[in-house]
């Protein structure tokens, strides 16, 4: 059930064409209604009893990490359920990582060591990398299991060998109504199509890159100002190594000054920097949207991919540039740890305020002014999946990329994830419109970014071990020498050996990670899921009914295929084209596929049944979405 609100009488009296003259094709109805001012909001209607029950169930499991996923999927859809599934899965694995993090912290306190000289911290960085590899692999298993359970599993578009390709699902991405171009005759289909030259889009990419670089330069300049105000850029001997040192600003961090590093006032520049980051990210969100519209992408997938890439690149740079500067340019692990602690804590407090305290206050205020609300919740905020995934991934980067500098980050993030699950369900219950359900099978690009961070953390932690800190000095003191003022330098003639050891260790860890990834299958230990996702294509005990082999993830077919098939006469099932199953599958459409031999690989997509006769090689694929 959907609602459209705030329809103006003037708008309803206007005569709008339902066909775009430029594109010679129907316009997306939702886009047409909203772009012409006929409706302001189109959203599903909340069912208050169900959403309140889901929230109560989540509160009952107060000391658990997992919310009621099945109820969330049933009410909000797979796109929301998989987000909470990812959070709960990540929280459970963070609890495992927190154990060695706490042990390393306790040992360091008992020995009065610093993060720079602690000999146990490198082992935590090693454990964190292996943990990250296992996390990604087991999340893929969990993702496939959930996609199978929820009927959203997606497989590659082609099956079989090069000589006999079997197309099972060729649904095109949604074309954007905003896409503009010229009508031409397609050289492939010989039908009219809207065409936009690729060279023009590439020129627009250059404009987007230039604008983004300008915004990144602003973020870099703000980072330099913040580090100077915190006193992190302080040249000792080599002034030429510190081109970004500003004496006037750095003087504010001197002892007794307003931002004294030994006082609580030292957090003021951190708060100011965090505020600037938040403001810049918000401003660039508008800029990135305009740039992506300017690029004129044809499909919705291409548009979202381009927009998400821009926003991720900018926000990742904005959040991590200061940390990379301290770690690999200043090579000061103590100040890196201080910055990590400050940024992590300030960001956690910001999220606590904006995602828990402020929503709670807004909800209380909303209850007092409920008479002013628009019926149906159309005045509520719209859920933005990019923001919640991005914040989670930023925190994950703090934990993994600089594990050797701040082991307790895993504990802080574990608590943060636990709070986010509860506060997220609270926001969905009280403050968000019910989102449009999307049948997605994974967290998409965020899984790839998660894996990229894990692999990149191998390099960053090895560099922290060998070059940024004195941790390697604790094991191989002959490779280093210390000056009179306590600065650690490479011993004469040992530089190449240190580089060889650091990057050799990194290669060994990467090789170990590749072996683990290869050894651990992404297919859950479930017979039906193995049938669906098996890499070698060999089905496990497929159901044989009335002479047909059935592989399906459709809940109707899977629960009782014999009873379903008995509803159709055996003669009809043996026909060349057994169309009779279509209405039983709740299908929207079906299509005839190319024939495959009995020896060819057999795959299944969700809610898609394949019936293959023992006596013929013809196969019928029916979409049961």
WOURRA-V80394 format. One record per pair of residues at least 4 apart in sequence whose ideal C-beta (glycine too) atoms are under 6 Angstrom apart, sorted by sequence separation. I is the first residue (numbers start at 1). J is the second residue. D is the distance in Angstrom with one decimal. If there is no record, write none. Layout:
i: (I/I)
j: (J/J)
d: (D/D)
//
This chain:
i: (31/48/72/76/78/113/127/134/139/146/160/235/267/284/304/308/311/312/316/317/320/324/325/326/339/340/343/351/352/353/354/362/374/385/386/397/402/419/420/426/427/428/443/457/463/464/472/473/483/490/494/500/529/530/534/557/561/568/581/596/27/33/46/73/108/113/147/148/160/186/227/228/252/255/260/261/297/353/374/427/442/464/490/524/544/545/552/568/573/582/33/147/160/227/252/253/259/297/326/373/465/466/482/552/19/20/158/159/186/235/252/259/465/473/523/542/543/612/73/253/480/481/490/531/572/582/58/72/158/183/233/326/327/531/542/610/611/108/235/259/326/399/481/523/530/57/184/233/292/398/399/480/550/610/30/69/72/157/233/479/539/568/107/157/181/182/326/527/608/609/181/292/399/181/292/479/608/69/104/545/54/67/104/545/607/228/395/470/543/607/231/288/479/546/16/104/224/229/531/545/564/597/228/532/66/228/231/288/595/65/229/230/288/595/596/100/546/50/11/65/593/11/65/100/546/593/229/231/284/7/590/590/6/97/281/589/4/5/587/588/5/466/587/585/587/588/4/280/586/230/585/229/462/582/277/581/2/3/93/226/462/1/462/226/459/458/383/89/381/380/381/382/458/553/380/383/458/557/89/380/400/551/553/554/222/344/554/377/393/397/401/389/400/404/552/403/401/551/404/85/219/550/340/539/548/549/537/340/537/548/340/356/363/547/337/344/348/355/359/215/336/337/554/78/270/274/333/359/532/78/271/315/319/270/73/208/204/204/201/223/219/223/196/216/232/179/175/176/173/174/176/173/333/333/331/327/31/28/27/24/24/23/116/115/116/115/132/128/128/125/125/121/124/152/154/153/152/147/143/105/104/105/101/101/101/101/98/97/98/136/94/98/136/94/95/94/132/91/91/90/91/129/129/87/45/46/87/125/41/122/122/116/117/67/116/119/86/79/77/78/79/78/58/55/3/5/55/51/145/153/129/133/137/144/141/148/140/133/137/141/46/144/43/44/153/148/166/166/160/169/168/160/160/159/159/155/155/153/168/152/151/151)
j: (35/52/76/80/82/117/131/138/143/150/164/239/271/288/308/312/315/316/320/321/324/328/329/330/343/344/347/355/356/357/358/366/378/389/390/401/406/423/424/430/431/432/447/461/467/468/476/477/487/494/498/504/533/534/538/561/565/572/585/600/32/38/51/78/113/118/152/153/165/191/232/233/257/260/265/266/302/358/379/432/447/469/495/529/549/550/557/573/578/587/39/153/166/233/258/259/265/303/332/379/471/472/488/558/26/27/165/166/193/242/259/266/472/480/530/549/550/619/81/261/488/489/498/539/580/590/67/81/167/192/242/335/336/540/551/619/620/118/245/269/336/409/491/533/540/68/195/244/303/409/410/491/561/621/42/81/84/169/245/491/551/580/120/170/194/195/339/540/621/622/195/306/413/196/307/494/623/85/120/561/71/84/121/562/624/246/413/488/561/625/250/307/498/565/36/124/244/249/551/565/584/617/249/553/88/250/253/310/617/88/252/253/311/618/619/124/570/75/37/91/619/38/92/127/573/621/259/261/314/39/622/623/40/131/315/623/39/40/622/623/41/502/623/622/624/625/42/318/624/269/624/269/502/622/318/622/44/45/135/269/505/45/506/273/506/506/432/139/431/431/432/433/509/604/432/435/510/609/142/433/453/604/606/607/276/398/609/433/449/453/457/446/457/461/609/461/460/610/464/146/280/611/402/602/611/612/601/405/602/613/406/423/430/614/405/412/416/423/427/284/405/406/624/150/342/346/405/431/604/152/346/390/394/346/150/291/294/295/295/321/318/322/296/317/335/298/299/300/299/300/303/301/468/469/468/468/177/177/177/183/192/194/333/333/334/337/400/400/403/403/404/404/407/439/441/441/441/441/442/407/407/408/407/408/410/411/410/410/411/451/410/414/454/413/414/414/454/414/417/417/418/457/458/417/376/377/421/461/378/465/471/469/470/421/470/474/443/438/437/439/440/440/425/425/376/378/429/429/524/532/509/513/517/524/522/529/522/516/520/524/434/533/433/434/553/553/594/596/596/605/605/600/601/601/603/603/605/606/621/606/606/607)
d: (5.6/5.9/5.4/3.7/5.7/5.4/5.9/5.9/6.0/5.9/4.6/4.9/6.0/5.7/5.9/5.9/6.0/5.7/5.9/5.4/5.8/5.8/5.0/5.0/5.9/5.8/6.0/5.1/5.2/5.0/5.4/5.9/4.9/5.9/5.8/5.0/5.8/5.7/5.6/5.9/4.7/5.1/5.1/5.8/5.4/4.6/5.9/5.7/4.6/5.5/5.9/5.5/5.8/5.3/5.9/5.2/6.0/5.1/5.9/4.0/4.7/4.4/5.8/5.8/4.7/4.3/4.8/5.3/5.2/5.4/4.4/5.5/5.1/5.8/6.0/4.9/4.1/5.9/4.4/5.6/6.0/5.7/4.9/5.1/5.6/5.9/4.3/5.7/5.3/4.8/4.8/4.4/4.4/5.2/5.5/4.9/5.4/4.2/5.7/5.9/5.1/5.0/5.4/6.0/5.9/5.1/4.9/4.1/4.5/4.1/4.6/5.8/5.6/4.8/5.7/4.9/4.7/5.0/3.6/5.4/5.4/5.7/6.0/4.8/5.1/5.3/4.6/4.5/5.9/5.6/5.8/5.3/5.0/5.3/5.2/5.8/5.5/4.8/5.6/5.8/4.4/4.6/4.9/4.8/5.1/4.3/4.6/5.9/6.0/5.2/5.2/5.8/5.7/6.0/5.6/5.5/5.7/6.0/4.7/5.7/5.6/4.5/5.5/5.9/4.4/5.5/5.8/5.2/5.9/5.4/5.1/5.0/5.4/3.7/4.4/4.5/5.9/5.4/5.3/5.3/5.0/5.2/5.8/5.8/3.9/5.0/5.0/5.2/5.3/5.2/5.9/5.8/5.5/5.5/5.3/4.8/4.7/5.5/5.5/4.8/5.7/5.4/3.8/5.7/4.3/4.9/2.8/4.2/4.8/4.9/5.6/5.8/5.2/5.3/6.0/5.5/5.6/5.1/4.7/4.2/5.8/5.0/5.2/5.4/4.9/4.9/5.7/5.1/4.9/5.6/4.2/5.9/4.0/5.3/5.2/5.4/3.9/6.0/5.4/6.0/5.1/3.6/5.4/5.5/5.0/5.9/5.3/6.0/5.9/4.8/3.5/3.9/5.3/5.6/5.1/6.0/5.8/5.4/4.9/5.4/5.5/4.9/4.3/3.7/5.7/5.7/4.9/5.8/5.8/6.0/5.6/5.6/4.9/5.9/5.7/4.9/5.8/5.4/5.7/4.7/5.8/4.5/4.6/4.6/4.8/5.5/5.9/5.8/6.0/5.5/5.0/4.8/4.1/4.9/4.1/5.6/4.9/5.2/4.5/5.8/5.6/6.0/5.8/5.1/4.3/4.8/2.9/5.9/5.8/6.0/4.3/4.6/4.5/5.7/4.8/5.9/5.6/4.8/5.4/5.4/5.0/5.5/4.6/4.9/4.3/4.8/5.6/5.3/4.6/5.0/5.9/5.9/5.3/5.4/5.5/4.4/5.8/4.8/5.7/5.3/4.6/4.7/5.8/5.6/4.9/4.9/5.8/5.5/3.9/4.4/5.8/4.2/4.9/4.0/4.8/5.4/4.0/4.1/5.1/5.8/5.9/5.0/5.1/5.9/5.7/5.0/5.5/5.9/3.9/4.5/3.9/5.3/4.9/4.8/4.7/5.6/4.3/4.0/5.1/5.9/4.6/5.4/4.1/5.6/4.5/5.8/4.8/4.2/4.5/4.8/5.5/5.3/5.9/5.6/5.4/3.9/3.5/6.0/3.9/5.9/5.8/5.8/5.1/5.6/5.5/5.3/5.3/3.9/4.3/5.0/5.1/4.9/5.2/5.7/5.0/4.2/5.6/4.1/3.1/5.6/5.0/5.7/4.8/5.4/4.8/4.4/4.4/5.0/4.2/5.9/5.8/4.5/5.8/5.9/5.4/4.8/3.9/5.1/4.5/4.9/4.9/5.8/4.5/4.5/5.9/5.8/5.9/4.8/5.6/5.2/5.7/4.9/6.0/5.6/5.2/5.4/4.9/3.8/5.8/5.6/4.7/5.0)
//
